[in-house]
Amino acid sequence: SVAICSENGGLVASKEDCSMYHKEKSIQIKNSASALYNNLGVLRIAPRRLTYFTVVHANVVNMISASWDGLNYSHRQLQSKEPNVATSTSLIMQAAFCALPSRDLLVVTSQKGIQMYESDGSIMVYWHALDTPETPTEQAVFARGISAVWENYICVGVSSGAILVFDVPSKGSNITLSEVLEEHKESITDMASECSGSQECIANLVTADDEGNLCVWKSGEEFQLLNKIPGFDMSCSSVKLWKGTVVAGYGTGQIRLYEAVTGILHAEVNAHARWIYSLDIAPFSGLLLSAAEDSLVRVWHLTMTPETNSVEVAHLHNECVTDTQICGAKFCDGDGYAFAVTGYDLSEIIRYVQS
């Protein structure tokens, strides 16, 4: 059952349709998925009728290129890197595709640094080492939280709470660190840019940390902090930004929807019984995917009503991946026609398609 609290007319309805999606053939991966937030990357290459998937296992990124007809799969493995070491044991925290207008990159973050690859994983175009203390400290050092922002930026979070802003040229490897945003005091967990494609949204980046604090930014030559939405000492593990609304998932199993610029709480949904690991939005249809440790993947529909400044949330569909701690879930296209799921210790990517 899904319990709802809402403010400002943010309504939740249940329009559950058990037959909305059906399971497709799974994609086998070389190593099982690590128990990391948002542990699934998806990039659709429409001209080549391919989809790239990435799943992190320890110090390796499993990369699969899958043809849409389901006949061709190719596998590649990317290792974590560190200077002057042949094989790094540094744990990878996240792998995510960053789609900029001029190019797509695959960004991999670890305990040692940030690696940026061409989207097929063939060439590493940039490496940024993290500042690691000379003497070990209690505070772990790692990078986590990755997002392409606007025309030419890729933002990456670090465990100190800082956000590194990289300026990415339209081609080549002359990537530069252009700014460091120091607003969060806790480790960054996730970040997301405005995904609706709307030019009217003032805010175009939201960042989240381990205490559930959210910062809302406007990108530019210098990023501007527009708003801080205080957390409640519970980690925000996954966050999205759509049509000026922040959608945040928490360790409590709750999803909260805020107006980005004002911080007004539109709705709060008790969506899962356990820790949420992944959220995703299909920007063209307003479908929202949530996945958690409770083995459930849920599909919701978001409706914005600008006249009343309200957001409605409808619960559409449930999938139970039995005995699986889900750690990644992503739509495979902008309409939400298909989605894919990974689970801790599972050596496959499970796919669902609309019936």
C-alpha positions in Angstrom: 0.0 0.0 0.0 1.2 3.5 -0.7 0.5 6.1 2.0 0.4 9.7 1.0 0.8 13.1 2.7 0.6 16.1 0.5 0.7 19.8 0.8 -0.6 22.6 -1.5 -2.9 20.3 -3.3 -0.2 17.8 -4.3 -2.4 14.7 -4.8 -1.6 11.1 -5.1 -4.0 8.7 -6.8 -3.6 5.1 -7.5 -4.4 4.1 -11.0 -2.5 0.8 -10.8 -2.3 -1.2 -14.0 -0.8 -4.6 -13.4 -0.3 -5.2 -17.1 1.3 -1.9 -18.0 4.8 -3.5 -18.4 6.0 -7.0 -19.0 9.4 -8.6 -18.5 11.7 -8.9 -21.5 14.8 -11.0 -22.0 17.5 -10.1 -19.4 21.0 -8.9 -20.4 23.8 -11.0 -18.8 26.7 -9.0 -17.3 30.2 -10.3 -16.6 30.2 -9.3 -12.9 27.3 -8.7 -10.4 26.2 -5.2 -9.4 27.7 -3.6 -6.3 25.3 -2.2 -3.7 25.7 1.4 -4.8 23.0 4.1 -5.3 22.0 4.7 -8.9 24.1 1.7 -10.1 22.9 1.6 -13.7 23.8 3.9 -16.6 21.8 3.9 -19.8 22.5 5.7 -23.1 20.4 5.4 -26.2 22.2 5.7 -29.5 19.2 6.1 -31.8 21.1 6.4 -35.2 22.8 3.1 -34.6 19.8 1.4 -33.0 21.9 0.6 -29.9 21.7 1.1 -26.2 24.7 1.2 -23.9 24.4 0.0 -20.3 26.9 0.3 -17.5 26.9 -1.5 -14.1 29.6 -1.0 -11.4 31.2 -4.0 -9.7 33.9 -3.2 -7.1 36.8 -1.6 -9.2 35.3 -2.4 -12.6 32.6 -0.9 -14.8 30.8 -3.6 -16.9 29.7 -2.0 -20.1 27.2 -3.6 -22.5 26.2 -2.5 -26.0 22.9 -4.0 -26.9 21.2 -3.8 -30.3 17.5 -3.0 -30.3 16.6 -6.2 -32.1 18.2 -8.2 -29.2 20.5 -10.0 -31.5 23.9 -8.4 -30.8 25.6 -7.8 -27.5 29.1 -6.6 -26.9 30.9 -6.4 -23.6 33.7 -4.1 -22.4 35.2 -3.7 -18.9 36.7 -0.4 -17.7 39.1 -0.5 -14.7 39.4 2.1 -12.0 42.6 4.1 -12.6 45.1 5.9 -10.5 48.5 7.5 -11.4 51.6 5.3 -11.3 49.7 2.1 -10.6 49.3 -0.6 -13.2 46.1 -2.1 -11.8 44.1 0.0 -9.3 42.0 -1.6 -6.5 40.3 1.7 -5.9 36.6 1.1 -5.6 34.3 2.8 -8.2 31.4 4.7 -6.7 29.4 5.5 -9.8 29.4 5.4 -13.6 27.0 7.7 -15.5 26.6 8.9 -19.1 26.6 12.6 -19.6 24.8 13.8 -22.8 25.9 17.3 -23.8 24.5 18.9 -27.0 27.9 18.4 -28.8 29.0 15.0 -27.4 28.3 12.2 -25.0 30.8 11.1 -22.3 30.9 8.3 -19.8 32.0 9.6 -16.4 33.4 7.1 -13.8 34.1 8.2 -10.2 36.1 6.3 -7.6 38.1 6.7 -4.4 41.0 8.1 -6.3 39.6 10.3 -9.0 37.3 11.0 -11.9 37.7 9.3 -15.3 35.9 10.6 -18.4 35.6 8.4 -21.5 34.2 8.6 -25.0 30.6 7.2 -24.6 31.6 3.7 -26.0 34.3 3.4 -23.4 37.0 3.2 -26.0 39.2 6.2 -25.1 39.8 7.9 -21.7 39.8 11.6 -22.5 40.3 13.1 -19.1 41.5 12.1 -15.6 41.2 14.2 -12.5 42.9 13.1 -9.3 41.1 13.7 -6.0 43.0 15.4 -3.2 43.8 12.5 -0.9 45.3 13.4 2.6 48.9 12.3 3.2 47.8 10.5 6.4 44.6 8.4 6.5 41.7 10.2 8.0 38.3 8.9 9.3 36.6 10.7 6.4 36.6 8.5 3.3 37.7 10.2 0.1 35.6 9.5 -3.0 33.7 11.2 -5.9 30.0 10.5 -6.4 27.1 12.3 -8.1 27.5 13.1 -11.8 25.5 15.3 -14.1 25.8 17.0 -17.5 24.6 20.6 -17.1 23.5 23.0 -19.8 25.6 23.3 -23.0 29.1 22.4 -21.8 29.4 21.5 -18.1 29.8 18.3 -16.3 29.4 18.5 -12.5 30.8 15.8 -10.1 30.3 15.7 -6.3 33.0 14.7 -3.8 32.9 13.3 -0.3 33.9 16.7 1.3 30.6 18.1 0.0 32.3 20.1 -2.8 31.0 20.0 -6.4 33.5 20.2 -9.1 32.4 22.0 -12.3 34.2 20.9 -15.5 34.1 22.8 -18.7 33.9 20.4 -21.6 34.9 21.4 -25.2 32.8 20.1 -28.1 35.6 17.8 -29.0 39.0 16.7 -27.8 40.4 16.3 -24.3 41.0 19.9 -23.2 38.6 19.5 -20.3 39.2 22.1 -17.5 38.1 22.4 -13.9 36.3 25.8 -14.1 34.8 26.1 -10.6 34.4 24.4 -7.2 31.0 24.9 -5.5 31.4 24.7 -1.7 27.9 24.8 -0.2 27.3 21.2 1.1 29.0 20.1 4.3 28.3 16.4 3.9 29.2 13.9 1.2 27.4 14.4 -2.1 25.1 11.5 -2.9 23.6 12.5 -6.3 22.8 15.4 -8.6 20.6 16.0 -11.6 20.1 18.7 -14.2 16.7 19.9 -15.6 15.6 17.1 -17.9 12.5 18.6 -19.5 14.5 20.5 -22.1 12.5 23.6 -21.1 14.5 26.8 -21.5 12.1 28.6 -19.1 13.3 26.9 -16.0 15.5 29.2 -13.9 17.1 26.3 -12.0 19.0 23.8 -13.9 20.9 21.7 -11.3 20.0 20.1 -8.0 22.6 18.5 -5.7 21.9 16.3 -2.7 24.0 15.1 0.2 24.2 12.4 2.9 22.0 14.4 5.4 19.3 15.0 2.8 20.1 18.7 2.1 19.4 19.9 -1.4 21.0 22.8 -3.2 19.4 24.3 -6.3 21.7 26.0 -8.8 21.6 28.1 -12.0 24.5 27.3 -14.2 26.7 29.8 -16.1 30.2 31.1 -16.2 29.7 31.2 -12.5 27.1 28.9 -11.0 24.6 30.7 -8.8 23.0 29.1 -5.7 19.3 29.8 -6.0 18.0 27.9 -3.0 18.9 25.5 -0.1 16.2 23.0 0.9 17.2 21.7 4.4 17.3 17.9 4.9 16.1 16.1 8.0 19.2 14.0 8.8 18.3 11.3 6.4 20.3 10.6 3.3 18.9 11.7 0.0 20.1 8.8 -2.2 18.7 9.9 -5.6 17.4 13.2 -7.0 15.8 14.4 -10.3 14.8 17.8 -11.6 11.8 18.1 -14.0 9.9 21.2 -15.1 11.2 23.2 -12.1 10.3 20.4 -9.6 12.8 18.6 -7.5 12.0 14.9 -7.0 14.0 13.4 -4.1 14.2 9.9 -2.8 15.4 9.1 0.8 16.6 6.4 3.1 13.2 6.4 4.7 11.6 5.1 1.5 9.9 8.4 1.0 9.8 10.5 -2.2 9.4 14.3 -1.8 8.5 16.8 -4.5 9.6 20.4 -4.0 9.3 23.5 -6.1 13.0 24.0 -6.9 13.2 27.8 -6.6 11.1 28.3 -3.5 11.5 25.0 -1.7 7.8 24.6 -1.2 6.9 21.0 -0.5 4.3 19.9 -3.1 3.9 16.3 -2.0 5.4 13.5 0.1 4.9 9.9 -0.8 5.6 6.9 1.4 6.7 5.0 -1.6 8.8 2.2 -0.3 9.3 0.2 2.9 13.1 0.4 2.7 15.9 2.6 1.5 15.4 4.1 -2.0 18.4 3.5 -4.3 17.3 5.0 -7.6 14.9 7.4 -9.2 14.5 8.2 -12.8 12.2 10.4 -14.9 11.0 10.0 -18.5 11.0 13.7 -19.5 8.5 13.5 -22.4 5.8 11.6 -20.5 6.3 12.6 -16.9 6.7 9.0 -15.7 8.7 8.6 -12.6 10.6 5.3 -11.7 11.5 4.5 -8.1 13.4 1.5 -6.9 14.4 0.4 -3.4 15.9 -2.2 -1.1 12.4 -3.6 -0.6 12.6 -5.4 -4.0 10.0 -3.1 -5.6 10.2 -1.0 -8.6 7.3 1.4 -8.9 6.2 3.6 -11.8 4.4 6.9 -11.1 3.0 9.6 -13.3 3.6 13.3 -12.5 1.2 16.0 -13.7 2.0 19.7 -13.3 -0.8 22.2 -13.0 0.8 25.6 -13.4 -2.4 27.6 -12.8 -2.7 26.2 -9.2 1.1 25.6 -8.9 0.4 22.0 -7.9 1.8 18.6 -8.7 -0.2 15.4 -8.8 1.4 12.0 -8.4 -0.4 8.9 -9.6 0.8 5.4 -8.9 0.6 3.3 -12.1 2.6 0.1 -11.8 4.6 -2.2 -9.5 7.2 -4.8 -10.3 8.6 -7.0 -7.6 12.1 -8.4 -8.2 11.9 -11.2 -5.7 14.7 -11.4 -3.1 16.7 -8.7 -4.8 18.0 -5.5 -3.2 17.5 -3.2 -6.2 20.4 -0.7 -6.7 19.8 0.7 -10.2 16.7 1.5 -12.2 16.5 3.6 -15.4 14.1 4.3 -18.2 15.6 3.3 -21.6 14.0 6.1 -23.5 12.5 9.6 -23.0 8.9 8.3 -23.0 9.3 5.6 -20.4 8.3 2.9 -22.9 10.9 0.5 -21.3 13.0 0.5 -18.2 15.9 -1.6 -16.8 16.8 -2.7 -13.3 20.0 -4.0 -11.5 20.2 -5.7 -8.2 22.9 -6.3 -5.6 24.8 -9.5 -6.5 22.7 -10.0 -9.6 24.7 -10.8 -12.8 22.0 -9.5 -15.2 20.2 -6.4 -16.2 16.4 -7.1 -16.0 14.3 -5.2 -18.6 10.6 -4.4 -18.7 8.7 -3.0 -21.7 5.2 -1.5 -22.0 2.6 -4.1 -22.9 
